[in-house]
Amino acid sequence: MQYRVKEDGGGVHVILEGQLNFAANEDFQGLLAQLGGRKGCSVVFDLAGLTHIDSVGLGLLYIAREDMADAGNTITLSHPRDNVYRMLELTEAHKTFRIER
């Protein structure tokens, strides 16, 4: 997994690429540490570049959501590919996350 972080006014745009799975754990934790100092902003995770997500990757998104909520931030998952969206749908992630197609 690779990522880029862009500031955009009142929020942060995180572009994820590749696979979000166990192998991405360390990089994703580094991303969360990088985002950790922000408070009260909107964080958008752009999933358009994700080719695959598994249960561990999903767990990482839930950890991100918890960390963001603790800091008063909101989180949105945007533009997931069909296969990634299917995983989010099957696990009922739409009940927890705001998802923009």
C-alpha positions as CSV (number, residue, x, y, z in Angstrom):
1,M,0.0,0.0,0.0
2,Q,1.1,3.5,-0.8
3,Y,-0.5,6.7,0.3
4,R,-0.4,10.5,-0.2
5,V,-1.7,13.1,2.1
6,K,-3.1,16.4,0.8
7,E,-4.3,19.3,2.9
8,D,-7.4,21.0,1.4
9,G,-8.7,23.9,3.4
10,G,-10.6,22.5,6.4
11,G,-9.7,18.9,5.9
12,V,-7.3,16.2,4.8
13,H,-7.4,14.1,1.7
14,V,-5.6,10.7,2.0
15,I,-5.1,8.9,-1.3
16,L,-4.6,5.1,-0.8
17,E,-3.2,2.9,-3.6
18,G,-2.5,-0.8,-3.8
19,Q,-3.7,-3.4,-1.3
20,L,-4.9,-2.7,2.2
21,N,-4.1,-5.9,4.0
22,F,-1.8,-7.3,6.7
23,A,1.3,-6.3,4.8
24,A,0.1,-2.7,4.9
25,N,-0.3,-2.6,8.7
26,E,3.0,-0.9,9.5
27,D,2.6,1.8,6.7
28,F,-1.0,2.4,7.7
29,Q,0.0,2.9,11.4
30,G,2.6,5.4,10.2
31,L,-0.2,7.2,8.3
32,L,-2.3,7.3,11.4
33,A,0.6,8.8,13.4
34,Q,1.0,11.4,10.7
35,L,-2.7,12.3,10.9
36,G,-2.6,12.2,14.7
37,G,-2.0,15.9,15.4
38,R,-5.1,17.1,13.6
39,K,-8.2,18.0,15.5
40,G,-11.7,18.8,14.4
41,C,-11.3,18.3,10.7
42,S,-12.7,16.2,7.9
43,V,-10.6,13.3,6.7
44,V,-11.4,11.7,3.4
45,F,-9.8,8.4,2.5
46,D,-9.9,8.2,-1.3
47,L,-10.1,4.4,-2.1
48,A,-10.1,4.7,-5.9
49,G,-6.5,3.4,-6.1
50,L,-7.1,0.4,-3.8
51,T,-7.1,-2.8,-5.8
52,H,-7.9,-5.1,-2.8
53,I,-9.0,-4.9,0.8
54,D,-9.3,-7.8,3.2
55,S,-10.5,-8.2,6.8
56,V,-7.3,-6.8,8.2
57,G,-7.5,-3.8,5.9
58,L,-11.0,-3.3,7.0
59,G,-9.9,-3.5,10.6
60,L,-7.3,-0.8,9.9
61,L,-10.1,1.5,8.6
62,Y,-12.0,0.9,11.8
63,I,-8.9,1.8,13.8
64,A,-8.5,5.0,11.7
65,R,-12.2,5.8,12.4
66,E,-11.7,5.4,16.1
67,D,-8.6,7.5,16.2
68,M,-10.2,10.2,14.1
69,A,-13.3,10.3,16.3
70,D,-11.2,10.6,19.4
71,A,-9.6,13.7,17.9
72,G,-13.0,15.1,16.9
73,N,-12.5,14.4,13.2
74,T,-14.9,13.0,10.8
75,I,-14.0,10.3,8.3
76,T,-15.3,9.6,4.8
77,L,-14.4,6.7,2.5
78,S,-14.7,7.9,-1.1
79,H,-14.6,6.3,-4.6
80,P,-14.1,2.6,-3.8
81,R,-13.7,0.3,-6.7
82,D,-16.5,-2.2,-7.2
83,N,-14.6,-5.1,-5.4
84,V,-13.6,-2.9,-2.5
85,Y,-17.2,-1.5,-2.3
86,R,-18.5,-5.1,-2.2
87,M,-16.3,-5.9,0.8
88,L,-17.6,-2.7,2.6
89,E,-21.1,-3.7,1.7
90,L,-20.8,-7.3,2.8
91,T,-19.4,-6.3,6.2
92,E,-22.0,-3.6,6.6
93,A,-19.4,-0.9,6.9
94,H,-21.9,1.6,5.5
95,K,-23.5,1.5,8.9
96,T,-20.3,2.9,10.4
97,F,-18.6,4.9,7.7
98,R,-19.8,7.6,5.4
99,I,-19.1,6.1,1.9
100,E,-19.2,8.3,-1.2
101,R,-19.3,6.4,-4.5
